Each structure stands twice: as structure tokens, then as C-alpha cells.
Amino acid sequence: MTENTLKITFKQRDDHRDAARERLRRAEAG
């Protein structure tokens, strides 16, 4: 894997983590 590919993978993982946290927060607020 190239360094660029790793950066993309980490960014996607961060995006998924943020999305999951947002869903959890909405569930608690809802």
C-alpha cells in the first residue's frame, strides 16, 4: 500500500466513526 492509500483509508475510517457518533447522539437526543 502507498502512503496516499493509507491516508484515504484513515480518512474513511474517521468519517465512519464520526457518522456513528452523530447517529448515537441523535438517538440519545431523539
C-alpha positions as CSV (number, residue, x, y, z in Angstrom):
1,M,0.0,0.0,0.0
2,T,1.2,3.5,-0.7
3,E,1.2,6.3,1.8
4,N,-1.6,8.0,-0.1
5,T,-3.8,4.9,0.1
6,L,-3.2,4.8,3.8
7,K,-4.3,8.4,4.2
8,I,-7.5,7.7,2.3
9,T,-8.2,4.6,4.4
10,F,-7.7,6.5,7.7
11,K,-9.9,9.4,6.5
12,Q,-12.7,7.0,5.6
13,R,-12.4,5.3,9.0
14,D,-12.6,8.7,10.7
15,D,-15.7,9.6,8.6
16,H,-17.4,6.4,9.6
17,R,-16.6,6.9,13.3
18,D,-17.9,10.5,13.1
19,A,-21.1,9.3,11.4
20,A,-21.6,6.6,14.0
21,R,-21.1,9.1,16.8
22,E,-23.6,11.5,15.2
23,R,-26.2,8.7,14.9
24,L,-25.7,7.8,18.6
25,R,-26.1,11.4,19.6
26,R,-29.3,11.8,17.6
27,A,-30.6,8.6,19.2
28,E,-30.0,9.9,22.7
29,A,-31.5,13.3,21.8
30,G,-34.5,11.9,19.9
